[in-house]
Amino acid sequence: MWQLLPPAALLLLVSAGMQAADLPKSVVLLDPPYDRVLTFDNVILKCQGKDPFGNSSTEWLHNGKPISAKSSSYFFTVDSVNDGGEYRCRDDFSSFSDPVHLTVRTGSLLLQSLQWVFQVGEPIQLRCHTWKNKTVTRLSYLRNGVVKKFSHNYFDFYIPEAKQEHNGSYFCRGIVAGNNVSSETVHIFVQEGRHYSNGTGEAIPSTRTDFISWQITIFLVVGFLFAVDTGLYFFVWRDLRSSVEIRRDINVRAKTLMTYDP
C-alpha cells in the first residue's frame, strides 16, 4: 500500500496540513563541537531536521538573513569575525531551530570547551587552540590568574570531577612562533543542573529533550503517513470495486439485449 503515493507526495500532503507553529524544531550541531573559533578555522554546521526520509532541502539563516546553502551540512572557512553570530536552520518538515551562537576571535591562542556551565561531578576538559594549528610550547592553563597546569609540550587541561571551587576565569598561555602569547579569558561555572553555555555565562538548555522530541515526532509522522496511505488504499480499492461492478452490470445488460428476440 505504500506504493500508492511516492514519499515526497506524502510529505507534502502532511506538511501542508500543519501550521508552522505546530512543526517540531530542527537542531544545529557544530563540527568540531566548539562554539569559539579562530579565523581560518574550518567549521561544519549540521542541521538535524525532522524529515524521516531525508529528502528535504535545508534553509539556513545567519543573523536572521538567508544564506545560499541548501544542504543539511554547511561547510565554510572562517574569514573574519563577521562569520560569527547566530545560525539557524530548518527543513521542509520542521520549524527553525533555536539559534546556535558561533564566536570568532582573532589572535594566536583560543581557549575552547564543549560547554562552559558544568554540573558538580562532571568532567571539565579545556583545549588551548592555536591559529592555523601552529605549534605551541611551554603551555600553561591558569584559573583566576594562577597557573594550574604547565608543560613544555601541548596538552589539554582536564579536571575529572567539577567542584564549586573550579568556578572562575580561565585562560591559556604559551610560546607560539617565538612569541609569548595568551588567550582571551573565559568563565567556567559549576552548579547543580546540566546546561551548556557559549562562554559568556548565558546558559543554553541541553539538546536531550529535543532529541527525544525528535524521536516521538518521527513515530507520529510515520503513523500519520501510514493512516493516510491506508485511507487512500481503501478509497482506491472501493472505487475500483465500484468500477468493476458497474462494468459487469453493463456487460450483463449488453448480453441481455443481444439475446433478446421479440
Order of alpha helices (4+ residues) and beta strands (2+ residues): alpha-beta-beta-beta-beta-beta-beta-beta-beta-beta-beta-beta-beta-beta-beta-beta-beta-beta-beta-beta-alpha
